[in-house]
Amino acid sequence: MPIAVLVSQHPAINHAVILREIRELRKQMELRTASIRAPDRPLDRLSAEERDEVSRTYFVKPQGFAGALAAATGTFFARPASFIAGFFYAVRLSRLRPLQLFKNTGYLVEALIIGQWMKRENLRHLHSHYSSTVGLLAKQVFPITLSFSFHGPDEFHDPTGFWLRQKIEASDFVRAISYYARSQLMLCCGPEHWDKIEVAYMAVDPDVFSAKPFRDAPAAIEIICVGRLAPVKAQRVLLSALAMLVRDKRSVMLHVVGGGPDREILEHYAGSLGMRPFVTFHGFTPQDKLDELYRRADIFALPSFAEGLPGVLMEAMAMEIPCVATRITGVPELIRDGIDGLLVPPSDADALARAIASLIDDPALRRRIAKAGRERVLARFNLQANSRHLAGIFERRVSGNG
């Protein structure tokens, strides 16, 4: 049975791992994609792969007022009782808080647009990434089945306000991207729903992210950090660690890749530390440019305070770039400390600097960690194998609903 996959924004730089998974799943099952928002960049700045996804994807918000009105009126006249029930369900979820009621009304309109699209495409099952409230409301109005992928960590901050229990109860199954995520979902619902929650890791293609040449003794160690520039990603901690490395006379260069609200703040902080000669802020970076930076990198650092299961770590490990990351959420399921990479406590700049220094000072350790990282990806985070596993879950959980 073909399924609909709904993403909050597709394609998007921050959702590259979802794009790759969708494209691999298409080789194994029939699916259609929908996106709440238009792509995060103009068409001429998208890769060929991303442009192909745009041509295959139905976009909700670009339907505008006319599309919303058509979906609302069409649903009301075809399914008046369900329309009214869906509206009052959205009101009940809001607990009559004005701002939340306004948001829920918007989510309901998006759900009506999605439901009408699914009807036209003869789709009966909806799977949602980062758009779970729209999916939940669509389920209240239309005769569809439902499943979710939950990534975290934002989805777990306010489980009551995010209606996680209701979403799990309404679903045929829930895909958690790590055992940590599964544990957080289990906290939100009764044990009678725990068997709905399946772990299926996100993954990368090790053929695309192939091993790069190892540099035994570069003139300067190049460190790369990839991620949105926001407080949760903790690049400020990494800059503090960089200052310690420079103060200890280590020759290093840091590449900070990504855009976001903290760029100006981080640039100012780097200047206050005297680190501007040792750090380059690259901003949003297309995949071909990012690949070049990966190929030059000797160490990958991810100092985050919170993560799901970072695709950028998988990419770096697949390319045999030794990684240093924080021991948080699902990261220890990807990196085993001292084996596939090095883990440090979050917020501890001293520990982060020491871990990076150990890799700088010991090329043999750097090489061993690099090779073990790729082996870890090949064994547990391989896109082809993990997509087959996820397709098998859909087959077991959804095929009988047709």
Summary of the structure (lengths in Angstrom):
residues: 402
radius of gyration: 22.4
end to end distance: 6.5
largest distance: 73.1
contacts: 1387
relative contact order: 0.11
helix: 54%
strand: 17%
